[in-house]
Amino acid sequence: MFSTVAACQIPIEDLNVDRNRSRVRECVTGLPAAVDLAVFPEHTLTGFVPDERIRAAALPRAGEAIDELSSLAAGQGVALAVGFVEDAGDQYHNAVAYVRPEGDLTIYRKRHLWAGERDLLMPGCERVTVETPVGTAGVLTCYDLNFVEDSAALAREDVTALLVTGAWPAAYSENWRLLLRARALDGVRWTIGANRTGTRDTPDTEPVTFGGRSMVARPDGGVHRCLDRGERALVTELDPAVLARQRDLIGVFAE
């Protein structure tokens, strides 16, 4: 049975939680009814700046913003993976909330922090998989893509996809595309990558232009569907027969 997924490529307003929540709501309610799973970029709800201001914008996992995601998932009948900076009380994390229409919530905390994150956030320590309409999926965030050992640990017969949230700069967007394809090939699985677009122009912060180029990579490492830098959702069907044929061909799980 085909599944329909969306990689929601949106701009994000750093530190403006209300506006970001509104943009997620508008995007989800505007998706085609057939969409089973929607993946959003890194930091979607909070944005990110590399200074203490991000802690004021951070969100608890048990709070109004995450509750709204659960309501959206239930109301639209779609599973959601959405990035945010998590306030865990005495620590802060770069996190992804995965919510199912049935109400289940799973949080993944980014294991490999990049540059300005390291002074403000704590890395996660667990690799996380979630049950999705496309099967069991591993969750990665942006720079996690660079770490082959994480990909290898998730290269399991039961893991049929990776969900990747990104805030990858435009200057290195070819690396983003290459790594999504490589991680798909590594584990002979689908990779669904949603990257931030637009520009960070928050006062007292170095501007960054984000790369967009969200992508669904095939289990053979090819490009199934991709976007440019525009604000839009990549909506596409995934055929389980494609995965089955590639796994039969490669045979990595038959040994």
ABEGO torsion letter per residue (X at the ends): XBBBBBBBBBBBBBGBAAAAAAAAAAAAAABBAABABBBBBBGAAAEBBBBAAAAAABBBABBAAAAAAAAAAAAAGBBBBBBBBBBAGABBBBBBBBBBAAGBBBBBBBABBBEAAAAABBBBABBBBBBBAAEBBBBBBEAAAABAAAAAAABBAABABBBBBBBBBAAAAAAAAAAAAAAAAAAGBBBBBBBBBEBBABBGBBBBBBAEGBBBBBAAGBBABBBBABBBBBBBBBBAAAAAAAAAAAGAAAX
